[in-house]
Amino acid sequence: MMKWKRTMLPVFSAMLTFVLILNACSNGNGNSSGNGTSSTETNAQPSSANTEMKKELKTEEGAKLVVWETKDQLEFVKEVGKKFEEQYGVPVTVKEVGADKEQSDRLATDGPAGLAADILTLPHDHIGLNAKAGLILPNDYFEEETRTSSTESAVTASTFEGVLYGYPKAVETYALLYNKDLVPSPPTTWEDIIEFSKTFNDPTNNKYTIMWDLGSFYYSYIFYSSLGGYIFGKEDTDTSDIGLNNDGAIKGLTYFKKLKSALPLNSGDITGDVKSQLFQQGKLAFNIDGPWAISSFRDKVNFGVVSLPKFPSGEQSISFSGVKSYCVNAYSKYPNAARLFAHFATSKENQLLDYKMTGIIPANSEAAEDPIIQQDPYISGFYQQFTHSNPMPSIPEFDYVWEPTDGALVSIWNNDADPKTTLDTAVETIKQKLQLKK
């Protein structure tokens, strides 16, 4: 199966892209906006385009680009925008637009109205929704380069129904942060943590061994996934096959209950603020968190970052991972220039620049292997866990999974509910939601 995918996927993708080009041309406009704006070059080239054809991709005459970015990435994009203008002569304006979800929501209305940016950032679980709605263009012209230069997980996460849409720029997952003053050597198994808690936990004085947002499917996915559970079949694309109540998931959630001996609190008592404060105060030895938390603890805690602990039988903890990608607005007046910018901004050189300016973990595999990343005491730990992660499904139906799985976690942890019965109920709820959507 994997062999088929690796050999046939580019061909299939190229064929699909070619069909899209023909459809666009049949509408009398290479730009799906239908605004009559013409491009000096073909908007899309199949991945099988030869090198000579790729050299012909040029920016449209008079092109100028707008990029939406979140606040923490603004300075980086402005810097890249200057470099892009120097090389291609295309001015780039950067506008701050909230979180990535806000960009996705605005694209739905501002895109068809011609008011959206040419390039925006999307978390990969929003790519399917926007691709299905025809709001973003495939990453067609630079597909082969992107597949070669990016980590496999990043490419998978940026693909929807066999078509690559994103230009991966950063990856993220959560890992185990540990206080070096309390624990000189990090644990390697969950059993190590349980054993440590027997002498460290002191609830009367607010001292706890480990905390994470255990009522969240995002963070506790490790107990669903690591022992054989899965969300949807066929690499999270087949909604008729749900594996959240199979034997592996039941086994994982049964072990999840055992950890309450190390964390004797109900899920509602563990908030992000409480967890961060205790870790800063040296009253929490282990904190499961993401790279976004580094700034909160740098210079306040002597901490390290390592992969999540293994299960007693040796299985690695499999976390959720996210991939952020630049995507090209399907209604852009300058799709060629936008493609060039998205590709330019996600080069190895610029992803390393992004890391230096903002601390992101590069999606570019060469950049991730660069000594500056490997020697980073924090980022290297997150990157190691990323190699043991599954990207969140990118299909729109994934949205129906969150609430039932969150509820199952809370029932099992707080109420000592039976894992099998609880997971069966959660899966039945997901099936009902999927059926209502049809």
PyMOL commands that set and color helices and strands:
alter all, ss='L'
color gray80, all
select helices_A, chain A and resi 2-26+51-55+71-88+100-110+124-132+143-149+152-157+190-200+203-205+217-225+233-236+247-261+267-269+272-280+291-297+335-345+348-358+365-368+371-374+379-386+396-400+402-415+419-437
alter helices_A, ss='H'
color red, helices_A
select strands_A, chain A and resi 65-69+92-96+119-123+159-160+163-164+167-173+175-179+208-211+230-232+238-243+284-289+303-306+319-328+361-362+389-391
alter strands_A, ss='S'
color yellow, strands_A
deselect
rebuild
show_as cartoon
